[in-house]
Amino acid sequence: MTPGDAVGPGAASGQDRRAALGRSGEDIAAARYEDDGYEVLERNWRRREGEVDLIARKGRTVVFCEVKTRSSDAFGTGADAVLPAKQRRIRRLAARWLAELTPASGRALVDLRFDVVSITADEVDVVEDAF
């Protein structure tokens, strides 16, 4: 047994619980976008430089979304955690996604938006055009 192993039936490590909380938040955010008429194109799109939680499209608008899920707001909201360095990383990843997945002529035909979905307990706050 190693220090990170769960002990007892059904025990989960803190990392497992955080990962499950994050996945749950991403599921909620994806459903919210779909309910609003967006098509979710990507979930957890990863490259060496990082990851974009959700990429969705409605008409000409392509949304790159960071999802932050918290069990409480004791340490601030999830949106508070999307600092300038994270914003720059998401912008770079958006440029890479566009370069990889759309023909050059198609890039000019979309409007980009960067959203943050902050989920705390049962409250969902979608911050459109957050940065």
C-alpha positions as CSV (number, residue, x, y, z in Angstrom):
1,M,0.0,0.0,0.0
2,T,1.3,3.5,-0.9
3,P,0.5,6.8,0.9
4,G,-2.0,7.8,-1.8
5,D,-4.0,4.5,-1.7
6,A,-7.6,4.6,-0.5
7,V,-8.3,2.8,2.7
8,G,-11.5,0.9,3.2
9,P,-14.4,0.2,0.9
10,G,-15.5,3.1,-1.2
11,A,-12.7,5.4,0.1
12,A,-11.4,7.9,-2.4
13,S,-8.4,10.2,-2.2
14,G,-8.8,14.0,-2.2
15,Q,-7.4,14.0,-5.7
16,D,-10.1,11.6,-6.9
17,R,-12.8,13.7,-5.2
18,R,-11.5,16.9,-6.9
19,A,-11.3,15.2,-10.3
20,A,-14.9,13.9,-9.9
21,L,-16.0,17.4,-8.8
22,G,-14.3,18.9,-11.8
23,R,-15.9,16.4,-14.2
24,S,-19.3,17.0,-12.7
25,G,-18.9,20.8,-13.2
26,E,-17.9,20.3,-16.8
27,D,-20.9,18.1,-17.4
28,I,-23.1,20.8,-15.9
29,A,-21.5,23.5,-18.0
30,A,-21.7,21.4,-21.2
31,A,-25.4,20.8,-20.6
32,R,-26.0,24.5,-20.0
33,Y,-24.4,25.4,-23.3
34,E,-26.4,22.7,-25.1
35,D,-29.6,23.9,-23.5
36,D,-28.8,27.4,-24.9
37,G,-28.4,26.0,-28.4
38,Y,-24.7,25.6,-28.6
39,E,-23.0,22.5,-30.0
40,V,-20.2,21.3,-27.8
41,L,-17.3,20.6,-30.2
42,E,-14.6,19.6,-27.7
43,R,-14.3,18.6,-24.0
44,N,-10.9,18.7,-22.4
45,W,-9.1,19.5,-25.6
46,R,-5.4,19.0,-24.6
47,R,-2.1,19.9,-26.0
48,R,1.3,20.1,-24.4
49,E,0.7,23.7,-23.4
50,G,-2.5,23.0,-21.5
51,E,-6.2,22.2,-21.8
52,V,-9.4,23.9,-22.7
53,D,-12.3,22.5,-20.7
54,L,-15.0,23.2,-23.3
55,I,-15.2,24.5,-26.9
56,A,-18.7,25.2,-28.1
57,R,-20.2,26.8,-31.2
58,K,-23.4,28.6,-31.9
59,G,-23.7,30.1,-35.4
60,R,-20.5,32.1,-36.0
61,T,-19.5,32.2,-32.3
62,V,-16.9,29.8,-31.0
63,V,-16.6,29.8,-27.2
64,F,-13.5,28.7,-25.4
65,C,-14.7,28.0,-21.8
66,E,-12.8,27.5,-18.6
67,V,-14.9,25.7,-16.0
68,K,-14.1,26.1,-12.3
69,T,-16.1,24.0,-9.8
70,R,-15.9,24.6,-6.1
71,S,-17.7,23.0,-3.2
72,S,-17.7,26.3,-1.4
73,D,-16.7,29.9,-1.9
74,A,-14.4,30.0,1.2
75,F,-11.4,30.7,-1.1
76,G,-13.3,32.8,-3.6
77,T,-15.3,31.9,-6.7
78,G,-14.0,29.8,-9.5
79,A,-14.0,32.8,-11.8
80,D,-11.5,34.5,-9.4
81,A,-9.1,31.7,-10.0
82,V,-8.8,32.4,-13.8
83,L,-5.8,34.7,-13.5
84,P,-4.0,36.5,-16.4
85,A,-1.5,33.6,-16.9
86,K,-4.4,31.1,-17.4
87,Q,-6.2,33.6,-19.7
88,R,-3.1,33.9,-21.9
89,R,-2.7,30.1,-22.0
90,I,-6.3,29.7,-23.1
91,R,-5.9,32.3,-25.8
92,R,-2.8,30.5,-27.1
93,L,-4.6,27.2,-27.1
94,A,-7.6,28.8,-28.9
95,A,-5.3,30.0,-31.6
96,R,-3.8,26.6,-31.9
97,W,-7.2,24.9,-32.1
98,L,-8.2,27.3,-34.9
99,A,-5.0,26.7,-36.7
100,E,-5.3,22.9,-36.5
101,L,-9.0,22.4,-37.0
102,T,-10.2,25.0,-39.4
103,P,-9.0,25.9,-42.9
104,A,-7.3,29.3,-43.1
105,S,-10.2,30.8,-44.9
106,G,-12.7,29.7,-42.2
107,R,-10.9,31.4,-39.3
108,A,-12.1,34.8,-40.4
109,L,-15.7,33.5,-40.4
110,V,-15.9,33.0,-36.7
111,D,-16.2,35.2,-33.7
112,L,-14.3,34.1,-30.6
113,R,-15.4,34.4,-27.1
114,F,-13.8,33.4,-23.9
115,D,-16.1,32.4,-21.1
116,V,-15.7,31.2,-17.5
117,V,-18.3,29.0,-15.9
118,S,-18.0,29.2,-12.1
119,I,-19.9,26.5,-10.2
120,T,-20.1,26.8,-6.4
121,A,-22.2,24.3,-4.6
122,D,-25.5,24.4,-6.6
123,E,-25.0,27.9,-8.1
124,V,-23.9,28.2,-11.8
125,D,-22.6,31.5,-13.0
126,V,-21.7,31.8,-16.7
127,V,-19.5,34.8,-17.3
128,E,-19.6,35.4,-21.1
129,D,-16.7,37.3,-22.6
130,A,-14.8,37.0,-19.3
131,F,-11.5,38.0,-20.9
